[in-house]
């Protein structure tokens, strides 16, 4: 199996409904898919006997602050039979941060989509239990977004430890 074969089969099935195709340094093909087509494209890649992408290896969110679309959901699929990987990317805007769930195709999408929701606020429509998985339930915001301020702890070395400790606020007993 090679990238050209996969791309050819996808273009024959979906035509211009899929976006541009690129290749990563690892040689893995990356295909941009409109959110409306992600379930159909993923199901085709899974169910086509020649392709047989039977494993959702990874699903993650990415925040490209300052770019449009700001967010991406990245899916890495693996075909055990063909020993081949492919990457699908769905771009979503900050104003409409919804993507259909893939839990109906791969059970492993359940926790991975919950993590992307918890860290970035990406809403997976149709997910059976979309709730926080890493952060406390009362946490406000989404910590992996690039517009969230970073916490800062000054590093104390042996020669500056006393000075840094003197500036730190400590809890009073």
C-alpha positions in Angstrom: 0.0 0.0 0.0 1.2 3.5 -0.8 0.0 7.0 -0.5 -0.9 7.4 -4.2 -3.2 4.4 -4.0 -5.0 5.6 -1.0 -5.4 9.1 -2.4 -6.6 7.8 -5.8 -9.3 5.6 -4.1 -10.4 8.6 -1.9 -10.6 10.9 -4.9 -12.6 8.3 -6.9 -15.1 8.0 -4.0 -15.4 11.6 -2.9 -14.0 13.7 -5.7 -13.7 17.4 -4.8 -15.5 16.8 -1.4 -12.1 16.2 0.2 -9.5 19.0 0.5 -5.9 19.2 -0.5 -3.5 16.4 0.1 0.1 16.8 1.4 2.8 14.5 2.7 4.6 14.7 6.0 8.3 14.2 6.5 7.6 10.6 7.7 6.0 9.9 4.3 2.5 9.7 5.7 -0.2 11.3 3.5 -2.2 14.1 5.1 -5.7 14.8 3.8 -7.7 17.8 4.7 -11.4 16.8 5.1 -14.4 19.1 5.5 -16.1 18.5 8.8 -19.3 17.4 7.0 -17.4 14.6 5.3 -15.2 13.3 8.2 -17.5 10.4 9.2 -18.1 9.3 5.6 -14.4 9.5 4.7 -13.3 7.6 7.9 -16.0 5.0 7.4 -14.8 4.5 3.8 -11.2 4.1 4.9 -12.2 1.6 7.5 -14.7 -0.4 5.5 -13.0 -0.6 2.1 -11.4 -4.0 2.0 -8.4 -2.9 0.0 -7.6 0.0 2.4 -8.7 -1.5 5.8 -7.8 1.3 8.1 -9.1 -0.6 11.1 -7.5 1.4 14.0 -7.8 5.0 15.1 -4.3 5.4 16.4 -4.6 9.0 17.6 -7.0 11.8 17.7 -5.9 15.2 19.0 -6.8 18.9 18.9 -4.5 21.6 17.7 -4.8 25.4 18.3 -3.3 27.6 15.6 -4.0 31.0 17.3 -3.9 33.7 14.7 -4.7 31.4 11.8 -8.1 30.6 10.1 -9.4 28.1 10.8 -8.0 28.4 14.3 -8.5 24.8 15.4 -7.8 21.4 13.8 -8.8 17.9 14.8 -6.1 15.5 13.6 -6.9 11.8 13.1 -4.1 9.2 12.6 -5.4 6.0 11.1 -3.5 2.7 10.8 -4.2 -0.2 8.5 -2.7 -3.3 10.2 -3.3 -5.4 7.1 -1.4 -3.0 4.8 1.1 -1.6 7.4 0.2 1.9 6.3 -0.8 5.1 8.1 -2.8 8.1 7.0 -3.6 11.4 8.6 -6.9 13.2 8.3 -7.3 16.9 9.4 -10.5 18.8 9.9 -10.3 22.6 10.3 -12.8 24.3 12.5 -13.4 27.9 13.5 -13.6 29.4 17.0 -17.2 30.4 16.4 -18.4 27.0 15.3 -16.2 24.5 17.1 -18.3 21.4 16.4 -17.2 18.1 14.7 -19.1 14.9 14.3 -18.0 12.1 16.6 -16.2 9.0 15.3 -17.2 6.8 18.4 -19.6 4.9 16.1 -16.7 3.7 14.0 -13.9 3.3 16.6 -14.5 2.8 20.4 -11.1 4.3 21.1 -12.4 7.7 19.8 -14.5 7.9 23.0 -11.7 8.9 25.4 -9.6 10.7 22.8 -12.5 13.0 21.8 -13.2 13.7 25.5 -9.6 14.7 25.9 -9.8 17.1 22.9 -13.0 18.5 24.4 -11.4 18.9 27.9 -8.2 20.6 26.6 -9.5 22.7 23.7 -13.3 22.9 24.0 -13.9 21.1 20.7 -17.4 19.7 20.8 -18.0 16.3 19.2 -21.6 16.1 18.1 -23.2 12.8 18.9 -20.6 11.7 21.4 -22.2 9.4 24.0 -20.6 11.1 27.1 -18.8 14.3 26.2 -17.5 15.5 29.6 -14.2 16.4 31.2 -11.7 13.6 31.6 -8.5 15.3 32.8 -9.5 18.6 34.4 -11.8 18.9 37.5 -15.5 19.4 36.6 -15.5 22.9 38.1 -12.5 24.0 35.9 -13.2 27.1 33.9 -11.8 27.3 30.4 -9.7 25.0 28.3 -6.0 24.9 29.3 -4.4 23.9 25.9 -5.8 26.8 24.1 -3.0 29.3 23.2 -4.9 32.3 24.5 -4.8 30.9 28.1 -2.1 32.6 30.2 0.8 30.5 31.1 1.6 29.8 34.7 5.1 30.8 35.8 7.3 29.5 38.6 10.7 31.1 38.9 13.5 28.5 38.9 15.5 28.6 42.1 19.2 27.6 41.9 21.4 27.0 44.9 22.9 30.5 44.6 19.5 32.3 44.2 17.2 30.2 46.4 17.1 32.6 49.3 16.3 35.6 47.1 13.5 33.8 45.3 12.0 32.3 48.4 11.9 35.8 50.0 9.7 37.0 47.0 7.3 34.0 47.1 3.9 34.3 48.8 3.5 31.5 51.3 0.3 30.4 53.0 0.0 31.6 56.5 -0.7 29.2 59.3 
